[in-house]
Amino acid sequence: MKRLIPALAAAIILSGCALKKKEGFQIVDHSNDPDLVCERVPVPGKVYPGKICMTAAQWERHNRAGQTATSDVQRGALRTPAPGQGT
């Protein structure tokens, strides 16, 4: 239980970081550029979704990072002892 709460907090924090502008990501309208793939994503606190454009390689790296973070949190939760077992 002691590790479950920090693991859940980390998952919530990481999910909020997905929309922050990072190196190589563009949050502007470049839909006429054939190399960029644009996607509408929900923005916390906004009614309308935002538009994020990245190359296919950047989307792949972005998706892989999200899957890695999720699996790390899930694996960490599985390592916690059952209630009443251990410390």
N, CA, C and O atoms as CSV, one atom per row, in Angstrom:
chain,resi,resn,atom,element,x,y,z
A,1,MET,N,N,0.821,-1.192,0.000
A,1,MET,CA,C,0.000,0.000,0.000
A,1,MET,C,C,0.864,1.254,0.000
A,1,MET,O,O,0.498,2.280,-0.574
A,2,LYS,N,N,2.026,1.150,0.660
A,2,LYS,CA,C,2.908,2.309,0.723
A,2,LYS,C,C,3.456,2.667,-0.655
A,2,LYS,O,O,3.731,3.832,-0.943
A,3,ARG,N,N,3.608,1.662,-1.492
A,3,ARG,CA,C,4.158,1.912,-2.833
A,3,ARG,C,C,3.076,2.168,-3.862
A,3,ARG,O,O,3.338,2.766,-4.906
A,4,LEU,N,N,1.866,1.722,-3.577
A,4,LEU,CA,C,0.779,1.874,-4.536
A,4,LEU,C,C,0.412,3.342,-4.737
A,4,LEU,O,O,0.215,3.783,-5.870
A,5,ILE,N,N,0.321,4.091,-3.657
A,5,ILE,CA,C,-0.069,5.503,-3.770
A,5,ILE,C,C,0.959,6.307,-4.564
A,5,ILE,O,O,0.562,7.068,-5.446
A,6,PRO,N,N,2.284,6.173,-4.290
A,6,PRO,CA,C,3.247,6.899,-5.133
A,6,PRO,C,C,3.203,6.446,-6.597
A,6,PRO,O,O,3.401,7.254,-7.505
A,7,ALA,N,N,2.942,5.150,-6.822
A,7,ALA,CA,C,2.870,4.654,-8.199
A,7,ALA,C,C,1.682,5.278,-8.927
A,7,ALA,O,O,1.806,5.683,-10.083
A,8,LEU,N,N,0.541,5.357,-8.261
A,8,LEU,CA,C,-0.627,5.988,-8.878
A,8,LEU,C,C,-0.409,7.480,-9.095
A,8,LEU,O,O,-0.812,8.031,-10.119
A,9,ALA,N,N,0.231,8.128,-8.128
A,9,ALA,CA,C,0.524,9.555,-8.283
A,9,ALA,C,C,1.448,9.785,-9.470
A,9,ALA,O,O,1.263,10.737,-10.229
A,10,ALA,N,N,2.442,8.917,-9.632
A,10,ALA,CA,C,3.363,9.047,-10.766
A,10,ALA,C,C,2.624,8.876,-12.088
A,10,ALA,O,O,2.898,9.591,-13.051
A,11,ALA,N,N,1.693,7.934,-12.136
A,11,ALA,CA,C,0.925,7.713,-13.367
A,11,ALA,C,C,0.086,8.941,-13.716
A,11,ALA,O,O,-0.005,9.322,-14.883
A,12,ILE,N,N,-0.520,9.552,-12.717
A,12,ILE,CA,C,-1.339,10.743,-12.964
A,12,ILE,C,C,-0.472,11.904,-13.417
A,12,ILE,O,O,-0.841,12.643,-14.330
A,13,ILE,N,N,0.675,12.063,-12.782
A,13,ILE,CA,C,1.585,13.154,-13.148
A,13,ILE,C,C,2.100,12.964,-14.567
A,13,ILE,O,O,2.150,13.915,-15.347
A,14,LEU,N,N,2.486,11.727,-14.903
A,14,LEU,CA,C,3.011,11.459,-16.245
A,14,LEU,C,C,1.950,11.671,-17.317
A,14,LEU,O,O,2.265,12.124,-18.417
A,15,SER,N,N,0.716,11.352,-17.013
A,15,SER,CA,C,-0.322,11.550,-18.022
A,15,SER,C,C,-0.546,13.033,-18.297
A,15,SER,O,O,-0.901,13.402,-19.417
A,16,GLY,N,N,-0.345,13.888,-17.299
A,16,GLY,CA,C,-0.477,15.324,-17.501
A,16,GLY,C,C,0.680,15.922,-18.269
A,16,GLY,O,O,0.533,16.971,-18.896
A,17,CYS,N,N,1.839,15.262,-18.229
A,17,CYS,CA,C,3.018,15.773,-18.920
A,17,CYS,C,C,2.978,15.500,-20.415
A,17,CYS,O,O,3.798,16.035,-21.161
A,18,ALA,N,N,2.054,14.690,-20.857
A,18,ALA,CA,C,2.025,14.308,-22.265
A,18,ALA,C,C,1.788,15.488,-23.197
A,18,ALA,O,O,2.190,15.439,-24.360
A,19,LEU,N,N,1.146,16.543,-22.716
A,19,LEU,CA,C,0.824,17.661,-23.582
A,19,LEU,C,C,1.797,18.822,-23.474
A,19,LEU,O,O,1.651,19.811,-24.192
A,20,LYS,N,N,2.774,18.727,-22.605
A,20,LYS,CA,C,3.733,19.816,-22.493
A,20,LYS,C,C,4.598,19.859,-23.744
A,20,LYS,O,O,4.911,18.826,-24.335
A,21,LYS,N,N,4.972,21.053,-24.131
A,21,LYS,CA,C,5.802,21.203,-25.319
A,21,LYS,C,C,7.197,20.674,-25.021
A,21,LYS,O,O,7.856,21.111,-24.078
A,22,LYS,N,N,7.628,19.733,-25.834
A,22,LYS,CA,C,8.930,19.114,-25.648
A,22,LYS,C,C,9.777,19.389,-26.879
A,22,LYS,O,O,9.269,19.800,-27.923
A,23,GLU,N,N,11.051,19.161,-26.744
A,23,GLU,CA,C,11.969,19.401,-27.850
A,23,GLU,C,C,11.558,18.554,-29.052
A,23,GLU,O,O,11.379,17.342,-28.928
A,24,GLY,N,N,11.410,19.175,-30.186
A,24,GLY,CA,C,11.057,18.469,-31.402
A,24,GLY,C,C,9.563,18.396,-31.655
A,24,GLY,O,O,9.156,17.983,-32.741
A,25,PHE,N,N,8.722,18.783,-30.692
A,25,PHE,CA,C,7.282,18.738,-30.870
A,25,PHE,C,C,6.808,20.133,-31.242
A,25,PHE,O,O,7.330,21.134,-30.751
A,26,GLN,N,N,5.822,20.184,-32.106
A,26,GLN,CA,C,5.290,21.474,-32.523
A,26,GLN,C,C,3.803,21.517,-32.223
A,26,GLN,O,O,3.064,20.616,-32.620
A,27,ILE,N,N,3.361,22.544,-31.533
A,27,ILE,CA,C,1.946,22.688,-31.216
A,27,ILE,C,C,1.407,23.881,-32.010
A,27,ILE,O,O,0.870,24.830,-31.440
A,28,VAL,N,N,1.558,23.815,-33.310
A,28,VAL,CA,C,1.049,24.839,-34.214
A,28,VAL,C,C,0.445,24.140,-35.429
A,28,VAL,O,O,0.619,22.933,-35.601
A,29,ASP,N,N,-0.248,24.875,-36.252
A,29,ASP,CA,C,-0.916,24.287,-37.417
A,29,ASP,C,C,0.052,24.166,-38.587
A,29,ASP,O,O,0.406,25.158,-39.224
A,30,HIS,N,N,0.467,22.954,-38.854
A,30,HIS,CA,C,1.318,22.658,-40.005
A,30,HIS,C,C,0.664,21.558,-40.839
A,30,HIS,O,O,1.361,20.710,-41.395
A,31,SER,N,N,-0.639,21.563,-40.931
A,31,SER,CA,C,-1.341,20.481,-41.611
A,31,SER,C,C,-1.041,20.418,-43.104
A,31,SER,O,O,-1.330,19.407,-43.744
A,32,ASN,N,N,-0.467,21.478,-43.674
A,32,ASN,CA,C,-0.137,21.447,-45.103
A,32,ASN,C,C,1.250,20.852,-45.358
A,32,ASN,O,O,1.634,20.673,-46.514
A,33,ASP,N,N,2.007,20.544,-44.305
A,33,ASP,CA,C,3.324,19.923,-44.440
A,33,ASP,C,C,3.133,18.406,-44.552
A,33,ASP,O,O,2.611,17.793,-43.621
A,34,PRO,N,N,3.540,17.790,-45.659
A,34,PRO,CA,C,3.283,16.358,-45.863
A,34,PRO,C,C,4.053,15.442,-44.902
A,34,PRO,O,O,3.669,14.286,-44.727
A,35,ASP,N,N,5.126,15.932,-44.279
A,35,ASP,CA,C,5.908,15.091,-43.382
A,35,ASP,C,C,5.313,15.012,-41.974
A,35,ASP,O,O,5.680,14.135,-41.192
A,36,LEU,N,N,4.408,15.913,-41.657
A,36,LEU,CA,C,3.858,15.948,-40.307
A,36,LEU,C,C,2.501,15.252,-40.254
A,36,LEU,O,O,1.694,15.341,-41.179
A,37,VAL,N,N,2.279,14.558,-39.143
A,37,VAL,CA,C,0.997,13.918,-38.868
A,37,VAL,C,C,0.378,14.686,-37.712
A,37,VAL,O,O,0.944,14.744,-36.620
A,38,CYS,N,N,-0.787,15.275,-37.957
A,38,CYS,CA,C,-1.444,16.077,-36.924
A,38,CYS,C,C,-2.550,15.266,-36.266
A,38,CYS,O,O,-3.233,14.467,-36.906
A,39,GLU,N,N,-2.702,15.497,-34.974
A,39,GLU,CA,C,-3.706,14.766,-34.210
A,39,GLU,C,C,-4.341,15.719,-33.200
A,39,GLU,O,O,-3.656,16.538,-32.588
A,40,ARG,N,N,-5.644,15.603,-33.037
A,40,ARG,CA,C,-6.330,16.411,-32.032
A,40,ARG,C,C,-6.290,15.642,-30.714
A,40,ARG,O,O,-6.626,14.458,-30.663
A,41,VAL,N,N,-5.878,16.324,-29.658
A,41,VAL,CA,C,-5.755,15.696,-28.340
A,41,VAL,C,C,-6.489,16.542,-27.312
A,41,VAL,O,O,-6.555,17.764,-27.444
A,42,PRO,N,N,-7.045,15.897,-26.284
A,42,PRO,CA,C,-7.723,16.672,-25.243
A,42,PRO,C,C,-6.720,17.482,-24.428
A,42,PRO,O,O,-5.627,17.012,-24.115
A,43,VAL,N,N,-7.108,18.688,-24.099
A,43,VAL,CA,C,-6.276,19.563,-23.274
A,43,VAL,C,C,-7.023,19.807,-21.971
A,43,VAL,O,O,-8.143,20.318,-21.994
A,44,PRO,N,N,-6.427,19.453,-20.836
A,44,PRO,CA,C,-7.125,19.654,-19.557
A,44,PRO,C,C,-7.516,21.116,-19.362
A,44,PRO,O,O,-6.698,22.017,-19.549
A,45,GLY,N,N,-8.764,21.341,-18.988
A,45,GLY,CA,C,-9.250,22.684,-18.735
A,45,GLY,C,C,-9.767,23.416,-19.959
A,45,GLY,O,O,-10.241,24.546,-19.840
A,46,LYS,N,N,-9.690,22.809,-21.122
A,46,LYS,CA,C,-10.170,23.444,-22.352
A,46,LYS,C,C,-11.381,22.684,-22.880
A,46,LYS,O,O,-11.499,21.474,-22.687
A,47,VAL,N,N,-12.273,23.402,-23.543
A,47,VAL,CA,C,-13.453,22.772,-24.118
A,47,VAL,C,C,-13.092,22.063,-25.419
A,47,VAL,O,O,-13.538,20.944,-25.669
A,48,TYR,N,N,-12.283,22.721,-26.240
A,48,TYR,CA,C,-11.920,22.162,-27.541
A,48,TYR,C,C,-10.557,21.492,-27.468
A,48,TYR,O,O,-9.678,21.947,-26.736
A,49,PRO,N,N,-10.377,20.413,-28.221
A,49,PRO,CA,C,-9.078,19.728,-28.182
A,49,PRO,C,C,-7.977,20.560,-28.849
A,49,PRO,O,O,-8.251,21.407,-29.700
A,50,GLY,N,N,-6.759,20.309,-28.454
A,50,GLY,CA,C,-5.611,20.952,-29.083
A,50,GLY,C,C,-5.144,20.133,-30.264
A,50,GLY,O,O,-5.552,18.984,-30.433
A,51,LYS,N,N,-4.302,20.712,-31.067
A,51,LYS,CA,C,-3.792,20.022,-32.253
A,51,LYS,C,C,-2.276,19.910,-32.118
A,51,LYS,O,O,-1.584,20.914,-31.951
A,52,ILE,N,N,-1.766,18.681,-32.192
A,52,ILE,CA,C,-0.332,18.457,-32.091
A,52,ILE,C,C,0.126,17.800,-33.386
A,52,ILE,O,O,-0.464,16.820,-33.838
A,53,CYS,N,N,1.184,18.347,-33.978
A,53,CYS,CA,C,1.735,17.810,-35.222
A,53,CYS,C,C,3.166,17.343,-34.977
A,53,CYS,O,O,3.989,18.080,-34.435
A,54,MET,N,N,3.446,16.118,-35.381
A,54,MET,CA,C,4.794,15.550,-35.273
A,54,MET,C,C,5.025,14.653,-36.485
A,54,MET,O,O,4.084,14.267,-37.179
A,55,THR,N,N,6.268,14.337,-36.720
A,55,THR,CA,C,6.575,13.381,-37.779
A,55,THR,C,C,6.191,11.992,-37.293
A,55,THR,O,O,5.940,11.784,-36.106
A,56,ALA,N,N,6.150,11.045,-38.221
A,56,ALA,CA,C,5.799,9.670,-37.856
A,56,ALA,C,C,6.793,9.101,-36.846
A,56,ALA,O,O,6.397,8.379,-35.931
A,57,ALA,N,N,8.066,9.414,-37.001
A,57,ALA,CA,C,9.085,8.926,-36.068
A,57,ALA,C,C,8.880,9.523,-34.674
A,57,ALA,O,O,9.059,8.834,-33.670
A,58,GLN,N,N,8.509,10.789,-34.614
A,58,GLN,CA,C,8.260,11.429,-33.321
A,58,GLN,C,C,7.025,10.835,-32.646
A,58,GLN,O,O,7.023,10.639,-31.430
A,59,TRP,N,N,5.963,10.544,-33.426
A,59,TRP,CA,C,4.782,9.912,-32.854
A,59,TRP,C,C,5.134,8.535,-32.305
A,59,TRP,O,O,4.691,8.160,-31.219
A,60,GLU,N,N,5.928,7.790,-33.056
A,60,GLU,CA,C,6.337,6.456,-32.600
A,60,GLU,C,C,7.102,6.551,-31.287
A,60,GLU,O,O,6.847,5.776,-30.365
A,61,ARG,N,N,8.042,7.497,-31.190
A,61,ARG,CA,C,8.824,7.681,-29.962
A,61,ARG,C,C,7.911,8.120,-28.807
A,61,ARG,O,O,8.074,7.663,-27.676
A,62,HIS,N,N,6.969,8.991,-29.093
A,62,HIS,CA,C,6.019,9.474,-28.089
A,62,HIS,C,C,5.148,8.326,-27.560
A,62,HIS,O,O,4.958,8.197,-26.350
A,63,ASN,N,N,4.631,7.515,-28.446
A,63,ASN,CA,C,3.785,6.386,-28.050
A,63,ASN,C,C,4.579,5.341,-27.272
A,63,ASN,O,O,4.088,4.800,-26.281
A,64,ARG,N,N,5.791,5.059,-27.710
A,64,ARG,CA,C,6.643,4.091,-27.021
A,64,ARG,C,C,6.975,4.565,-25.607
A,64,ARG,O,O,6.994,3.764,-24.673
A,65,ALA,N,N,7.234,5.864,-25.447
A,65,ALA,CA,C,7.533,6.413,-24.119
A,65,ALA,C,C,6.320,6.278,-23.203
A,65,ALA,O,O,6.478,5.978,-22.019
A,66,GLY,N,N,5.133,6.490,-23.715
A,66,GLY,CA,C,3.920,6.331,-22.918
A,66,GLY,C,C,3.691,4.892,-22.502
A,66,GLY,O,O,3.307,4.625,-21.363
A,67,GLN,N,N,3.924,3.960,-23.423
A,67,GLN,CA,C,3.761,2.541,-23.100
A,67,GLN,C,C,4.785,2.093,-22.068
A,67,GLN,O,O,4.465,1.314,-21.169
A,68,THR,N,N,6.016,2.582,-22.192
A,68,THR,CA,C,7.066,2.227,-21.238
A,68,THR,C,C,6.726,2.752,-19.849
A,68,THR,O,O,6.874,2.030,-18.863
A,69,ALA,N,N,6.277,3.991,-19.759
A,69,ALA,CA,C,5.929,4.574,-18.465
A,69,ALA,C,C,4.777,3.814,-17.819
A,69,ALA,O,O,4.798,3.552,-16.616
A,70,THR,N,N,3.768,3.458,-18.621
A,70,THR,CA,C,2.621,2.722,-18.090
A,70,THR,C,C,3.035,1.352,-17.596
A,70,THR,O,O,2.633,0.946,-16.505
A,71,SER,N,N,3.828,0.629,-18.368
A,71,SER,CA,C,4.238,-0.714,-17.943
A,71,SER,C,C,5.138,-0.655,-16.716
A,71,SER,O,O,5.078,-1.549,-15.872
A,72,ASP,N,N,5.975,0.379,-16.595
A,72,ASP,CA,C,6.814,0.528,-15.399
A,72,ASP,C,C,5.960,0.722,-14.153
A,72,ASP,O,O,6.234,0.127,-13.111
A,73,VAL,N,N,4.933,1.546,-14.256
A,73,VAL,CA,C,4.044,1.789,-13.113
A,73,VAL,C,C,3.282,0.512,-12.761
A,73,VAL,O,O,3.131,0.183,-11.585
A,74,GLN,N,N,2.803,-0.204,-13.773
A,74,GLN,CA,C,2.051,-1.426,-13.514
A,74,GLN,C,C,2.940,-2.499,-12.892
A,74,GLN,O,O,2.516,-3.196,-11.970
A,75,ARG,N,N,4.164,-2.635,-13.387
A,75,ARG,CA,C,5.084,-3.611,-12.800
A,75,ARG,C,C,5.411,-3.256,-11.357
A,75,ARG,O,O,5.531,-4.142,-10.510
A,76,GLY,N,N,5.555,-1.967,-11.072
A,76,GLY,CA,C,5.828,-1.530,-9.711
A,76,GLY,C,C,4.671,-1.858,-8.774
A,76,GLY,O,O,4.888,-2.221,-7.618
A,77,ALA,N,N,3.447,-1.732,-9.270
A,77,ALA,CA,C,2.273,-2.040,-8.452
A,77,ALA,C,C,2.185,-3.539,-8.167
A,77,ALA,O,O,1.686,-3.942,-7.116
A,78,LEU,N,N,2.662,-4.361,-9.091
A,78,LEU,CA,C,2.620,-5.813,-8.875
A,78,LEU,C,C,3.633,-6.261,-7.835
A,78,LEU,O,O,3.483,-7.338,-7.257
A,79,ARG,N,N,4.656,-5.462,-7.585
A,79,ARG,CA,C,5.684,-5.827,-6.606
A,79,ARG,C,C,5.266,-5.535,-5.168
A,79,ARG,O,O,5.966,-5.930,-4.235
A,80,THR,N,N,4.143,-4.854,-4.973
A,80,THR,CA,C,3.711,-4.530,-3.614
A,80,THR,C,C,3.154,-5.783,-2.957
A,80,THR,O,O,2.512,-6.591,-3.628
A,81,PRO,N,N,3.385,-5.964,-1.666
A,81,PRO,CA,C,2.852,-7.158,-0.993
A,81,PRO,C,C,1.339,-7.073,-0.842
A,81,PRO,O,O,0.757,-5.988,-0.824
A,82,ALA,N,N,0.730,-8.222,-0.735
A,82,ALA,CA,C,-0.712,-8.289,-0.529
A,82,ALA,C,C,-1.065,-7.708,0.839
A,82,ALA,O,O,-0.222,-7.700,1.736
A,83,PRO,N,N,-2.278,-7.228,1.014
A,83,PRO,CA,C,-2.669,-6.687,2.309
A,83,PRO,C,C,-2.494,-7.729,3.409
A,83,PRO,O,O,-2.933,-8.870,3.273
A,84,GLY,N,N,-1.863,-7.333,4.473
A,84,GLY,CA,C,-1.611,-8.224,5.595
A,84,GLY,C,C,-0.384,-9.090,5.434
A,84,GLY,O,O,-0.055,-9.867,6.330
A,85,GLN,N,N,0.302,-8.972,4.308
A,85,GLN,CA,C,1.501,-9.762,4.037
A,85,GLN,C,C,2.714,-8.844,4.043
A,85,GLN,O,O,2.790,-7.936,3.216
A,86,GLY,N,N,3.630,-9.043,4.914
A,86,GLY,CA,C,4.859,-8.251,4.913
A,86,GLY,C,C,4.638,-6.835,5.388
A,86,GLY,O,O,3.616,-6.517,5.996
A,87,THR,N,N,5.636,-5.967,5.093
A,87,THR,CA,C,5.590,-4.585,5.575
A,87,THR,C,C,5.031,-3.655,4.560
A,87,THR,O,O,4.926,-2.455,4.814
